[in-house]
Amino acid sequence: MQFSGLPIGLSELVRVAKEFKEKREKVFDIVLYGSVTLGKEKPNDYDFMLILKDASAEERFELAFEFKQALLDLGFPHEKLDVKAINLDHLFDPNYLATPGIIIHGYSLTRGEFLHKLMNGEAYALFIIRLAGFDRNSKNKFSFALKGRDGKSGILKELNGKFIAPWVVMIPVENTYRFKEFLDYWRVDYEAYITYGVKASIKGIST
């Protein structure tokens, strides 16, 4: 796994996060989330969340400050850094608006994996594409770029996407921005939704 928007290699960031956690018993996990983990090559900021175990308000502030200093030492730009800390039990507070993003596209730096995968789930960006104003020739060209002449290649194959209905596609969450850039290049209107779920078979339903 690599995130092209980081100023340093992911392996180096993981190493520093693991060392930080090992030396501080209050740290449960350190999560990278936001536009970087959605695949944006030139992010406006770098979002980190320290997930802590029963830390006081003062401890949360101090640990977030300490990790931010570690990131600055690695070369992260100060003006783009956003480092927060939250207790684990507060993460599941329905009033905490950052929770969906952390769970769906957050990447655990101490475990080296997306949180949704650690929870046996899958996360996708669902795009509903609208080709209003496209003539038949333009639609064909776009379709070939999207899924190839054989219906099995194109940008969907490159990004491991799925064509699930006419002009409705699902893209792995980490490739969200790459697919957005593709649609913007073609000047296509669309709606996008970030989704999370668990793949499961349902007894009594044949496929």
C-alpha positions in Angstrom: 0.0 0.0 0.0 1.2 3.5 -0.9 -0.3 6.9 -0.7 1.1 9.2 -3.4 0.1 12.4 -1.5 2.4 11.9 1.4 5.7 13.9 1.6 7.5 10.8 2.9 7.2 7.1 2.3 4.4 5.3 4.1 6.8 2.8 5.6 8.7 5.5 7.3 5.5 7.0 8.7 4.4 3.6 9.9 7.7 3.1 11.7 7.4 6.4 13.5 3.8 5.8 14.5 4.6 2.4 15.9 7.5 3.7 17.9 5.3 6.6 19.2 2.6 4.1 20.3 5.1 1.7 22.0 6.4 4.5 24.2 3.0 5.8 25.3 0.6 3.4 27.0 -2.4 5.7 26.5 -2.2 5.3 22.7 -4.5 2.7 21.2 -3.9 3.6 17.5 -2.9 6.3 15.2 -5.0 6.8 12.1 -4.3 8.6 8.8 -7.5 9.6 7.1 -9.0 12.2 4.7 -8.0 13.1 1.2 -4.7 11.3 1.3 -6.3 7.9 1.9 -8.9 8.7 -0.7 -6.1 8.9 -3.2 -5.6 12.6 -3.7 -2.1 13.3 -5.0 -1.9 16.9 -3.9 -3.9 17.1 -0.7 -4.8 20.4 1.0 -4.0 18.9 4.4 -2.9 15.8 6.3 -5.4 14.5 8.8 -4.3 12.3 11.7 -6.3 11.0 14.6 -4.8 9.6 17.8 -7.2 7.1 19.3 -6.5 6.9 23.0 -7.4 4.9 26.1 -9.1 6.8 28.9 -7.0 9.9 28.4 -7.8 13.2 30.1 -8.3 16.4 28.1 -4.8 17.5 29.0 -3.3 14.1 28.0 -5.2 14.3 24.6 -3.8 17.7 23.9 -0.2 16.8 24.9 -0.2 13.5 22.9 -1.6 15.2 19.8 1.0 18.0 20.2 3.9 15.5 20.6 2.9 13.5 17.5 2.5 16.7 15.5 6.1 17.6 16.4 7.2 14.1 15.3 5.5 14.7 11.9 7.1 18.1 11.6 10.5 16.5 12.1 9.7 14.1 9.2 9.1 17.0 6.9 5.3 17.5 7.0 4.4 21.1 6.4 3.1 22.8 9.5 0.3 24.7 7.7 -1.2 21.5 6.3 -1.1 19.4 9.5 -4.2 18.5 11.4 -3.6 16.2 14.3 -6.4 15.4 16.8 -6.8 13.0 19.6 -10.0 11.2 20.9 -10.7 8.5 23.4 -11.8 5.2 21.9 -15.2 5.2 23.6 -15.9 8.7 22.1 -15.2 7.4 18.6 -18.6 5.7 18.5 -20.5 8.7 19.8 -23.2 9.4 17.0 -22.6 13.1 17.5 -18.9 12.9 16.6 -19.0 13.8 12.9 -15.5 12.5 12.0 -16.3 8.9 12.9 -17.6 7.8 9.5 -14.5 9.1 7.7 -12.2 7.5 10.2 -13.9 4.1 10.0 -14.4 4.0 6.3 -11.2 5.4 4.9 -9.0 5.7 7.9 -5.6 3.8 7.7 -4.2 2.4 10.9 -0.5 3.4 11.0 0.2 1.0 13.9 -1.4 -2.0 12.1 -0.6 -1.2 8.5 -4.1 -1.6 7.2 -7.4 0.2 6.5 -9.7 0.2 9.5 -12.6 -1.1 7.4 -10.5 -4.1 6.5 -9.5 -4.7 10.1 -13.2 -4.9 10.8 -13.7 -7.4 8.0 -15.5 -4.8 5.9 -15.2 -3.2 2.4 -15.3 0.5 1.6 -16.1 1.9 -1.8 -16.9 5.2 -3.5 -20.2 4.8 -5.4 -20.5 7.1 -8.4 -23.8 7.8 -10.3 -22.8 9.1 -13.7 -24.9 11.4 -15.8 -24.2 11.9 -19.5 -26.7 14.6 -20.2 -25.6 16.5 -23.3 -23.4 13.7 -24.6 -24.3 12.5 -28.2 -24.0 8.9 -29.1 -20.5 9.1 -30.4 -19.3 10.9 -27.2 -21.1 8.3 -25.0 -19.3 5.5 -26.9 -15.9 7.1 -26.4 -16.5 7.6 -22.7 -17.7 4.1 -22.3 -14.6 2.7 -24.0 -12.4 4.8 -21.7 -14.5 3.6 -18.7 -14.6 -0.1 -19.3 -12.8 -0.8 -22.6 -14.2 -2.1 -25.8 -14.4 -5.6 -24.3 -16.3 -4.3 -21.3 -13.6 -5.6 -19.0 -10.8 -3.1 -19.1 -10.4 0.7 -19.2 -10.1 2.8 -16.1 -12.3 0.4 -14.1 -9.9 -2.4 -14.4 -7.0 -0.1 -13.6 -8.6 1.0 -10.4 -10.3 -2.3 -9.5 -13.7 -0.8 -10.0 -17.0 -2.5 -10.6 -19.8 -1.6 -13.1 -22.9 -2.5 -11.1 -25.7 -0.9 -13.1 -26.0 1.4 -16.2 -23.7 4.3 -15.4 -23.3 3.3 -11.7 -19.9 2.2 -10.6 -18.1 1.3 -7.4 -14.4 2.2 -6.8 -12.2 1.1 -3.9 -12.2 4.0 -1.5 -8.4 4.5 -1.8 -8.9 5.2 -5.6 -11.7 7.8 -5.1 -9.8 10.8 -6.3 -8.2 9.1 -9.2 -11.6 8.2 -10.6 -12.9 11.7 -9.8 -10.1 13.1 -11.9 -11.1 10.8 -14.7 -14.7 12.0 -14.6 -13.6 15.6 -14.4 -11.3 15.1 -17.5 -14.4 13.9 -19.4 -16.5 16.8 -18.0 -19.1 14.3 -16.7 -21.7 15.2 -14.1 -21.9 12.7 -11.2 -22.9 12.1 -7.6 -20.5 10.3 -5.3 -21.2 8.5 -2.0 -18.7 6.8 0.3 -20.0 3.4 1.4 -19.1 0.7 3.9 -20.3 -2.8 4.2 -19.5 -6.4 4.9 -19.6 -9.0 2.1 -21.8 -11.9 3.1 -23.8 -14.7 1.6 -27.5 -14.8 2.6 -28.9 -18.3 3.1 -31.9 -19.1 0.9 -30.9 -16.7 -1.8 -29.3 -18.2 -4.9 -27.0 -16.2 -7.2 
